[in-house]
Every structure is written in structure tokens, then in C-alpha cells.
């Protein structure tokens, strides 16, 4: 029995050290050298204090700010420790009810806006943490934010343009805007 147990324990210990210690240390070291900001959590600082991460969304409910994509993490929105999609399919009545409620909230915040509501303003992403909205979602909210803030729409459109990110590698995904960074720039523009 000892002849069978010893090699198994040695292999277990060696693989544990390799995959549980050496590999994570190597990956962390390479990431800190190659991508230091991302490896440290992509923390966004404002006036000397951390206000969020460029990788994790935040809830904004004030009509004078751009609103984020809904979060699927419960009970606390944008909880990175609880990242997951809602797993509600398109035929699920709970999803349809949630979308109806979100559309109603958007319409109530901007009653004059009759444009179609972009899908990313009423549905959560697969992770439930998406910090970005599409350009269409930002454009949909322009009139409301401009009206509440007293900022000309053209000035606000230029701000959105400056904070827009293109497609990944020039062809993946769609142009998008990081909501936290946009709202911080908006606050700096007109508090």
C-alpha cells in the first residue's frame, strides 16, 4: 500500500505547487509587468480617491447622469463577487416583466423621448457587471441629461464622442462608452 500511496502523494503535492502556486505567481507577475493598470483592478480615481473600476459597472439613477446597463447580480447590483447572468430566456415572463419595467422607468425619466429604447438599457449582460453601454444607449439618453443639466446637446454629444471606445481590434463588438468615466467627465464639465 505504501508503494502506491507515496507516488500519488508526491504527484499531488507537485501538481498542487505547480498549478496552485507557481502558475498563478507567474501569470500575476507577467500581468503586472505587461498590463499594470489592468492587473491592479483598473481602479478609477477621482479627486484622490477610488470611485470604481473601469471593468465593473455601477448603478446611476439620477436623471442628470447617464444610466448603466442593468445588473443581473442580486441582491446587490454590480456585485463582482456574485457575477452571473440572470439565465432568463426570451420566453420567460419574468424577463419580459423586467424589460417592461425598465422601459417604463426610462420613459418616465424622459417622457418626450419616443425613440426605440436600446436593448442594452433594459437587459443585463452575461456577467451582470458590464461597465459599458452602446453609443445608441448613450445617444438615447442625451436629451434627458442635457435637459436636466442645462447643457447644450451638441456639447454633450461631443463629450460622449470623446469618451467612446471603438470596436476591439477594429472588428469585434460595437462602439461603446464606459458609463462611470463618462459621468465623471460630465460632473467635471457641469457639476
N, C-alpha and C positions, 0 to 999 in steps of 0.2 A: 504494500500500500504506500509506503514511504517513497518508493521509486516512481510511482505515478503522481503522487501529490506534489513532490518537490518541483518537477519541471512545470507543472501547472501554476504553482505559486510564483515561481521565478518569472514565467511568461506574463502572468497577471501583473506583477509588480513592474516589470519592464514596460509593458504597454500602458499601464497607468501613468508612469513617469513620462513616457513619450507623448501620449495623447492628452494627458491631464495637466502636464506642467510644461514640458519643453515646447510643444507646438503652440499653445496659447501665448507663451512668452515670446516666441519668435514672431508670431503674427502681430502681437501688440507692439513689439519693437519696430518691425518694418512699417506698421501703420503710423507710429509716432514720428518716424523719420520722413516717410513719403507723404503723409497726409495729416500733419499735426493738428489742424483745427478740427477736422472730422473725428480724429481719434480721441479728442478730448470732449466730444459730445456736441460740437458745432454750437457752442453757447453764444447767444446774442446778448451783448451788454449794452445798457443804456444808462447814461449818467453814472457810470462806475459800478453798476450792479447788474447781476444776471437777471434777465427778464424772460428768458425762454431759450429754446433750441430751434435752429433752422430746420431741424429734422422732425419735430413734433408739433402738431397743430395746437392751437389754443382757442378757447371759446370767446367770441366777441358778440355781445348782444346790443350794445349801444348803437343806435341808428346812425351816429356820426362816424362810425368805423365800418370798414369792410368786414363782412361776416365770413367765417371759415366754413369749410365743408363740415357737415355733421360728423360727430364721432360715434363709433359703434361700441366704445368701451363703456361699461356700466359697472357700478353705479356712478363713477366719477368720469366725466368726459376727458378725453385725451390722456388717459392714464397709461403710460408706456409699459407699466408692469402688467397690464391686462390687455395687451394688443391682440385684437381679433376682429374679424368681420362679424356682421350680425347673423350671417348664414340664413337670411330670409330670402327666399326665392321670389321671382317676379309674380308668381301667382299667390303668394302668401298675403292674406288680408291684413296682417299686422304691418307689413311693408307698405302696402297701399294706404293704410290709415296714417302711418308716419309721414309718408310723402305728402299726403293731403294737408296734414297739419303744418308741415314745413312751408308748403306753398302758401297756405293761408297766412302764416306769420310774415312771409316775405311781402305778400300783397298788402297786409295791414300796415307794415312799416313804410310802404311806398305805394299808396292807393292809385296814383296816376300812372304807374308803370304797367302797361298792358302787354309788354313783350313776353315771349315764352320764357319760362324760368329754366335756366341751365340745369342739367341733371346733377352736376356736382354740388349744387347748393341744397339739394334735397335728398341725396343719397350718400351714405358713408363709403369710404374707400375700403379695400380689403383688409388693411391693417387697423382701420378706425382712427388713425393718427395723422392723416395726411395734412401737412402744413400749407399746401398749395391749393389754389383754385385756378380754374382755367381763365384765360383772358375774357372769354364770353361771360363768365361769372363775375369778374371784376367790372366789365362794361355794363352788365345788368344793374349793378349797384351804384354806378357813377352818379346818376341823377339824385338818388336819395342822399348819398354822402355829401354831394355838392350843396344841396339844398339845406341840410342840417348844419353844415359847417360854414355856409356862406362863401364858398369857394367857387369860382367860375369852373364850369365843366371842362373847358379846354385846359385849364391849369391842372385839374385833377387827372384828366386823360394823359397829360404829359408825365405826371408823376407815376401813373400806372405803367406807362411805356418804359420809363427809366428803371422800374423795378421788375420788369418782365424778364423771364428766362426763356430762352429758345428751346427747341427740341434737343433731347440728349443725343449727342454725337451727330446732330444735324438731321436726324430722321426718326428717332424714337419718341413716342408720346406726342404731346401738343404743347404749344407755348403756355406758360403758367406763371403765376405770381405767388410769392411767399407772403401770406397774409400778415404775419407778425411784422416782417420787415416793412411792408407797405404801410401798415398802420403806425409804426414808429416814425416813418418819414412823413406821414400825414400829420401826426402830432407835432413834429418839428416844424412843419410848414405853417400850420394854424392850430395852436393848442386849443 
